[in-house]
Amino acid sequence: LDELFEALTLIQTKKIKAFPIYLMGRDYWVEMLKWIEQTMLTAGCISPEDFDLFQITDDPEEVANGIERHYQ
């Protein structure tokens, strides 16, 4: 989680160039994302656009295609 939030913060603050971030396994991540939305977003600590910095999926093919598209 440390590396995930560090990467998201660096991309959000434009300290590094954006790259694809995929969270694999909806069931694994859904509760954390609900907490982030209900707590951090509601408190104004993050913006709705911050959710656009990553994708959540169960499909490895979606990840592979997204990474390939990004680097073409």
Secondary structure, DSSP 8 states (H G I E B T S, - for coil): -HHHHHHHHHHHTTSS-----EEE-HHHHHHHHHHIIIIIITTTSS-GGGGGG-EEES-HHHHHHHHHHHH-
